[in-house]
Each structure stands twice: as C-alpha cells, then as structure tokens.
Amino acid sequence: MTELGPVAWPPAPIRTDRLVLRESEARDRATFIELLASPEVHTYLGGPRPRAELERELPGVPERWPGSFVVELDGAMIGQILLRRATEHRSPAARGKADLGYLFLPEAWGFGYAAEACAAALDWFDGALPGEPVVLTTQSANAGSMRLAAKLGFTEVERFQAWDAEQWLGLRSPVATAPPV
C-alpha cells in the first residue's frame, strides 16, 4: 500500500454528529498499541501483533501519513480509518485503486461509529480526489464488515482465497459530481 497521491494533508479535523476524524497525535500511541495487539480486533486480520514488539517499534506519533485518520469520541481515540493506494493487492481488480480500511476498539463496536466515521472519510476522499473509485476487502466470514460495506455503498466485485480464508472485494463507484452551471 502506498500514499493516496496529491492530497492536502492533514485536513482540518472532520466533525460528524458524534465523532472527530483527525491526524494522529502522541497521545494516541497507547490506543494504537491496543488496536494492533487486540485479538478481537484482529480476528479476521491474521491475528494480533505482540504488545512488547509494538511497544518497542511504534513511533511516538504512530500512523501519521495522508489517509490515516484517528477516530475520536468525546476526546478519546476509539479507532482508525485508513485510505491507501492498493498497489500490491492480491486482486488485480483492486490494484491502483484507493483502499478503505478501519480498526475500532471492541468497546466501540455496535454503536454505528464505524459507519459514521467511514462515511465522513469517504466524503473527504470524494472532495480530495474526485471521480476515484474506492475498494474494500474483508473476509466474507466477517458479518459486521460485510454489513458496513453494504451500508457504505460497496458492491461485490469478486471473492477470492487469501490468508487461508475467503475474501470479499467490494467497489464503491466514484460519486458523480454535478457539472458547473
């Protein structure tokens, strides 16, 4: 995965009804470690990373690059939204397209935060890189991610085997913009 391309970064914080999407800060490091070390978060992502390894390797301000948003609720990080260029995707249909990913702490599951945050990030993406499609890959066994993908407007392109499981690849077509009047 590589950078998105020519986008102004970081954008001003993006506010939704309940959340703020912003660039990462040093105060988010502990939550990043929790996300990356969580067995629940990584059930469908190949398993967690060892906490001691993360403590050693994660920089003071983690994941600070264009397309990486911290999701904040009431001043605390609850998750991350990732928009990256899928340059080495296992599916040729995804290569070169922007790829949406997300991680949320288990205690934030079930409240609609992922849908709200992803929709806001996709709105930002549509303004930053108009006319570009976005892909999303998840294990087909991940019912929550499959529901989220449908809610966000992703439609199935294909299913394929990778990482010892069936993967689902969805595409969100570019949002049509009205021509100037």
SERO-4910 file (N, C-alpha, C, O; in steps of 0.05 Angstrom, whole numbers):
BEGIN
 pado doro    nc1    nc2    nc3   cac1   cac2   cac3    cc1    cc2    cc3    oc1    oc2    oc3
  Met    A     17    -23      0      0      0      0     18     25      0     39     26     13
  Thr    A     10     44    -15     25     69    -16      6     93    -12    -18     90     -9
  Glu    A     18    116    -13      3    140     -9    -19    144    -30    -18    134    -52
  Leu    A    -38    160    -23    -61    165    -40    -54    181    -65    -65    175    -87
  Gly    A    -36    200    -63    -30    217    -85    -31    246    -76    -27    252    -52
  Pro    A    -36    264    -94    -35    293    -88    -59    303    -72    -79    313    -83
  Val    A    -57    299    -45    -78    309    -28    -66    328     -7    -43    324      1
  Ala    A    -81    349      0    -72    367     21    -75    352     48    -96    343     55
  Trp    A    -52    350     62    -53    335     88    -38    350    109    -17    362    103
  Pro    A    -47    351    133    -72    340    142    -95    359    137    -91    383    136
  Pro    A   -119    349    133   -142    366    130   -149    377    158   -140    367    178
  Ala    A   -166    397    158   -177    406    183   -192    382    195   -203    366    180
  Pro    A   -194    380    222   -209    358    233   -238    357    221   -251    377    217
  Ile    A   -246    333    216   -273    328    204   -291    321    227   -286    302    243
  Arg    A   -313    336    230   -332    331    252   -358    320    241   -369    329    221
  Thr    A   -367    299    255   -393    287    249   -411    294    273   -403    309    290
  Asp    A   -434    282    274   -452    287    297   -439    279    323   -442    292    344
  Arg    A   -424    257    323   -412    246    348   -382    244    349   -370    242    370
  Leu    A   -369    246    326   -341    239    323   -324    261    312   -335    280    300
  Val    A   -298    259    315   -279    276    302   -259    258    288   -248    239    301
  Leu    A   -253    263    263   -232    249    248   -209    269    246   -213    292    237
  Arg    A   -185    261    254   -162    279    254   -137    263    250   -137    238    249
  Glu    A   -115    277    247    -89    265    245    -80    254    272    -89    265    293
  Ser    A    -64    234    273    -55    223    298    -37    242    314    -24    259    302
  Glu    A    -36    238    340    -20    253    358     -6    234    377    -13    211    379
  Ala    A     14    244    392     28    227    411     10    214    431     14    192    440
  Arg    A    -11    228    439    -30    217    460    -45    193    450    -58    179    466
  Asp    A    -44    187    424    -58    164    412    -42    138    413    -53    117    406
  Arg    A    -17    140    419      1    116    417     -9     92    433    -10     70    422
  Ala    A    -18     96    457    -28     73    473    -52     60    460    -55     36    462
  Thr    A    -69     76    448    -93     64    435    -85     49    410    -97     29    404
  Phe    A    -66     60    395    -56     45    372    -45     18    380    -50     -2    367
  Ile    A    -30     17    402    -19     -8    412    -42    -27    419    -41    -51    413
  Glu    A    -62    -16    432    -86    -33    440    -99    -44    415   -106    -68    414
  Leu    A   -104    -27    395   -116    -36    370   -100    -58    356   -111    -79    348
  Leu    A    -74    -54    354    -57    -73    339    -51    -98    354    -45   -119    342
  Ala    A    -54    -98    381    -49   -121    397    -74   -136    405    -73   -158    417
  Ser    A    -97   -126    397   -123   -138    406   -130   -163    389   -132   -161    365
  Pro    A   -133   -186    403   -142   -210    388   -170   -206    376   -176   -216    354
  Glu    A   -188   -191    390   -215   -187    379   -214   -170    354   -228   -177    334
  Val    A   -199   -149    354   -197   -131    331   -185   -146    307   -193   -142    284
  His    A   -167   -164    312   -153   -178    290   -163   -207    285   -148   -223    273
  Thr    A   -187   -212    293   -199   -239    288   -198   -245    258   -192   -268    251
  Tyr    A   -205   -226    242   -206   -230    212   -183   -217    198   -183   -214    173
  Leu    A   -162   -210    213   -140   -195    201   -113   -210    205    -92   -198    204
  Gly    A   -114   -236    209    -90   -251    211    -78   -252    239    -56   -263    243
  Gly    A    -91   -242    259    -82   -243    286    -67   -218    295    -57   -203    279
  Pro    A    -66   -214    322    -54   -190    333    -24   -191    332    -11   -212    328
  Arg    A    -12   -168    335     17   -166    338     24   -167    368      8   -158    384
  Pro    A     48   -177    375     55   -178    403     58   -150    415     71   -132    403
  Arg    A     46   -146    438     46   -120    451     75   -110    456     81    -86    451
  Ala    A     93   -127    465    121   -119    470    134   -109    445    149    -89    446
  Glu    A    129   -122    423    140   -113    397    129    -86    389    144    -69    381
  Leu    A    104    -82    393     91    -56    387    103    -34    405    109    -12    395
  Glu    A    106    -40    430    117    -20    449    145    -11    440    152     12    442
  Arg    A    161    -30    430    188    -24    420    188     -9    394    204     10    390
  Glu    A    170    -17    375    173     -8    348    155     16    340    162     31    321
  Leu    A    133     20    353    114     41    345    126     68    352    135     73    375
  Pro    A    127     86    333    138    113    338    121    129    358     98    121    363
  Gly    A    132    150    368    118    167    387     92    178    377     72    180    392
  Val    A     91    184    351     66    192    338     61    172    315     72    176    293
  Pro    A     45    151    320     42    130    301     23    137    278      6    155    280
  Glu    A     26    122    256      8    124    233      2    152    224    -21    159    219
  Arg    A     23    168    221     19    196    212     27    198    183     49    204    176
  Trp    A      7    194    166     11    196    137    -16    202    124    -37    196    135
  Pro    A    -15    214    100    -40    221     87    -59    197     84    -50    176     74
  Gly    A    -83    200     92   -103    179     90   -107    163    116   -125    146    117
  Ser    A    -92    169    137    -95    156    162   -108    175    182    -96    195    191
  Phe    A   -133    169    189   -149    185    207   -152    171    234   -159    148    235
  Val    A   -148    186    256   -156    177    282   -185    183    285   -194    205    277
  Val    A   -201    165    296   -229    169    302   -231    174    332   -223    157    348
  Glu    A   -242    197    339   -243    206    367   -272    209    375   -289    220    360
  Leu    A   -278    200    399   -304    203    412   -300    216    439   -285    205    455
  Asp    A   -313    238    444   -310    252    470   -281    256    478   -274    252    502
  Gly    A   -264    263    459   -236    269    465   -217    245    466   -193    249    471
  Ala    A   -227    221    462   -210    197    464   -211    181    438   -232    179    425
  Met    A   -189    170    430   -187    154    405   -202    128    410   -198    114    430
  Ile    A   -219    121    390   -234     96    391   -228     78    367   -235     55    366
  Gly    A   -214     90    347   -209     75    323   -192     90    302   -183    112    308
  Gln    A   -189     77    280   -173     89    258   -187     82    231   -197     60    227
  Ile    A   -186    102    213   -195     98    186   -170    101    168   -154    119    172
  Leu    A   -168     83    149   -145     83    131   -154     85    102   -172     69     94
  Leu    A   -143    103     88   -147    105     59   -119    104     47   -103    122     50
  Arg    A   -114     83     32    -87     79     20    -90     70     -9   -112     60    -17
  Arg    A    -69     73    -24    -69     63    -52    -62     33    -52    -42     26    -40
  Ala    A    -79     17    -64    -75    -12    -64    -57    -19    -88    -66    -27   -109
  Thr    A    -31    -17    -84    -12    -22   -106     -5    -51   -109      2    -60   -131
  Glu    A     -6    -66    -87      2    -94    -88    -20   -113    -78    -14   -132    -65
  His    A    -44   -106    -84    -67   -122    -75    -67   -149    -88    -58   -152   -111
  Arg    A    -77   -169    -74    -79   -196    -86    -98   -198   -109    -95   -215   -126
  Ser    A   -117   -180   -110   -137   -180   -132   -129   -159   -153   -126   -135   -146
  Pro    A   -126   -166   -178   -120   -147   -199   -141   -125   -201   -135   -102   -209
  Ala    A   -166   -132   -194   -188   -112   -196   -184    -89   -176   -196    -68   -180
  Ala    A   -169    -93   -155   -165    -72   -135   -139    -56   -139   -137    -34   -129
  Arg    A   -120    -67   -153    -94    -54   -156    -96    -26   -167   -109    -20   -187
  Gly    A    -82     -7   -153    -81     20   -161   -104     37   -151   -103     62   -153
  Lys    A   -125     25   -140   -148     39   -130   -143     47   -101   -126     35    -87
  Ala    A   -158     66    -91   -157     73    -63   -171     50    -48   -191     40    -57
  Asp    A   -160     43    -24   -170     21     -8   -178     32     19   -162     45     32
  Leu    A   -202     26     28   -212     34     54   -208     12     74   -215    -11     69
  Gly    A   -197     19     97   -194      1    119   -202     15    145   -203     39    146
  Tyr    A   -207     -1    166   -215     11    191   -210     -8    214   -211    -33    210
  Leu    A   -203      3    237   -199    -13    261   -213      3    284   -209     27    286
  Phe    A   -229    -11    300   -242      2    323   -239    -16    347   -239    -40    345
  Leu    A   -236     -3    370   -234    -17    395   -260    -33    399   -282    -23    392
  Pro    A   -259    -57    410   -283    -73    414   -305    -59    430   -329    -63    424
  Glu    A   -298    -42    449   -318    -28    465   -333     -7    448   -353      4    457
  Ala    A   -323     -1    424   -336     18    406   -354      4    385   -367     18    369
  Trp    A   -354    -22    385   -370    -37    366   -400    -35    372   -408    -35    395
  Gly    A   -416    -35    351   -445    -37    355   -460    -11    359   -484    -11    364
  Phe    A   -446     12    356   -459     38    360   -460     54    335   -470     77    336
  Gly    A   -452     43    312   -452     58    287   -429     77    283   -429     92    264
  Tyr    A   -409     76    300   -386     94    297   -370     88    272   -362    107    258
  Ala    A   -367     63    265   -351     56    241   -366     67    216   -352     78    198
  Ala    A   -392     63    214   -406     74    191   -405    104    190   -400    115    168
  Glu    A   -408    117    212   -407    147    213   -379    157    205   -376    175    190
  Ala    A   -358    144    216   -331    153    211   -323    147    182   -311    163    169
  Cys    A   -329    123    172   -322    115    145   -336    133    125   -324    142    105
  Ala    A   -362    139    129   -377    157    111   -364    185    111   -361    197     89
  Ala    A   -355    195    134   -342    221    134   -315    220    120   -308    239    105
  Ala    A   -300    199    123   -274    196    109   -278    194     79   -263    205     63
  Leu    A   -299    179     71   -305    177     42   -314    203     30   -307    210      8
  Asp    A   -329    219     46   -336    246     36   -312    263     32   -309    277     12
  Trp    A   -293    261     51   -268    276     48   -253    267     23   -243    283      8
  Phe    A   -251    241     19   -238    229     -4   -250    239    -30   -236    246    -48
  Asp    A   -277    239    -31   -291    248    -55   -284    277    -62   -282    284    -85
  Gly    A   -280    294    -41   -272    322    -46   -242    324    -53   -235    341    -70
  Ala    A   -225    307    -41   -196    309    -46   -188    297    -72   -170    307    -85
  Leu    A   -201    275    -80   -194    261   -105   -220    254   -120   -227    230   -121
  Pro    A   -233    274   -130   -259    269   -143   -258    249   -166   -238    249   -181
  Gly    A   -278    233   -168   -280    215   -190   -265    189   -187   -265    172   -205
  Glu    A   -253    184   -164   -238    160   -160   -255    139   -145   -269    145   -126
  Pro    A   -253    114   -155   -267     92   -141   -251     84   -116   -228     90   -113
  Val    A   -265     70    -97   -252     60    -73   -259     31    -70   -282     23    -76
  Val    A   -240     15    -61   -245    -14    -57   -244    -19    -27   -232     -4    -11
  Leu    A   -255    -42    -19   -255    -51      9   -253    -81      8   -268    -94     -7
  Thr    A   -235    -92     23   -232   -121     24   -237   -130     53   -226   -118     72
  Thr    A   -252   -151     56   -257   -163     83   -261   -193     80   -268   -202     58
  Gln    A   -257   -208    101   -264   -236    100   -294   -238     98   -309   -224    111
  Ser    A   -303   -256     80   -332   -259     77   -345   -269    103   -369   -265    107
  Ala    A   -329   -281    121   -340   -290    147   -344   -267    167   -357   -271    187
  Asn    A   -334   -244    161   -336   -221    179   -363   -207    173   -364   -188    157
  Ala    A   -384   -216    186   -411   -206    181   -413   -176    186   -427   -162    171
  Gly    A   -401   -166    207   -402   -138    213   -390   -121    191   -401   -100    183
  Ser    A   -367   -129    180   -355   -114    159   -370   -116    133   -371    -97    117
  Met    A   -382   -139    128   -399   -143    105   -423   -124    106   -430   -112     86
  Arg    A   -436   -121    129   -458   -102    132   -449    -74    128   -463    -58    115
  Leu    A   -426    -67    140   -416    -40    137   -410    -33    108   -416    -11     98
  Ala    A   -398    -52     94   -391    -47     65   -417    -41     49   -417    -23     33
  Ala    A   -438    -57     54   -463    -52     40   -475    -25     48   -484    -10     30
  Lys    A   -474    -18     73   -485      8     83   -470     31     70   -482     52     64
  Leu    A   -444     28     65   -427     49     53   -429     50     22   -417     67     10
  Gly    A   -444     31     10   -448     32    -19   -428     15    -35   -425     19    -59
  Phe    A   -414     -3    -22   -395    -21    -36   -411    -44    -47   -428    -56    -34
  Thr    A   -405    -52    -72   -418    -75    -84   -396    -96    -91   -373    -89    -98
  Glu    A   -404   -121    -89   -385   -142    -94   -373   -142   -122   -388   -140   -142
  Val    A   -347   -145   -123   -333   -148   -148   -324   -177   -152   -328   -189   -173
  Glu    A   -314   -188   -130   -306   -216   -131   -300   -227   -103   -299   -212    -83
  Arg    A   -298   -253   -101   -289   -266    -77   -264   -282    -86   -262   -292   -108
  Phe    A   -245   -284    -67   -220   -298    -73   -209   -309    -47   -216   -301    -25
  Gln    A   -191   -329    -50   -179   -341    -27   -152   -327    -22   -136   -323    -40
  Ala    A   -148   -320      3   -123   -309     12   -121   -312     43   -142   -311     56
  Trp    A    -97   -314     53    -93   -316     82   -111   -338     94   -122   -335    116
  Asp    A   -114   -360     80   -129   -384     89   -159   -378     94   -171   -391    111
  Ala    A   -170   -359     79   -198   -353     83   -209   -340     57   -194   -329     41
  Glu    A   -236   -342     54   -249   -329     31   -250   -299     37   -259   -290     58
  Gln    A   -241   -283     18   -241   -254     19   -262   -243      1   -268   -254    -20
  Trp    A   -274   -221      9   -294   -207     -6   -283   -180    -15   -272   -165      2
  Leu    A   -284   -174    -41   -275   -149    -51   -299   -133    -61   -314   -142    -78
  Gly    A   -303   -109    -50   -324    -92    -58   -313    -66    -71   -291    -58    -65
  Leu    A   -329    -54    -88   -322    -29   -101   -344     -8    -96   -368    -14    -97
  Arg    A   -335     16    -90   -353     39    -87   -346     56   -111   -324     67   -113
  Ser    A   -365     59   -129   -361     75   -153   -357    104   -146   -367    113   -125
  Pro    A   -343    119   -163   -339    147   -158   -366    162   -155   -385    156   -169
  Val    A   -366    181   -137   -390    197   -133   -392    216   -156   -373    230   -162
  Ala    A   -415    217   -169   -419    236   -191   -421    264   -181   -435    269   -161
  Thr    A   -407    282   -194   -409    310   -186   -423    325   -207   -421    319   -231
  Ala    A   -439    344   -199   -454    360   -218   -436    378   -234   -417    390   -223
  Pro    A   -440    381   -260   -423    399   -276   -428    428   -267   -450    435   -258
  Pro    A   -408    445   -270   -411    473   -263   -433    486   -280   -436    479   -304
  Val    A   -448    503   -268   -470    517   -281   -462    544   -291   -477    558   -304
***
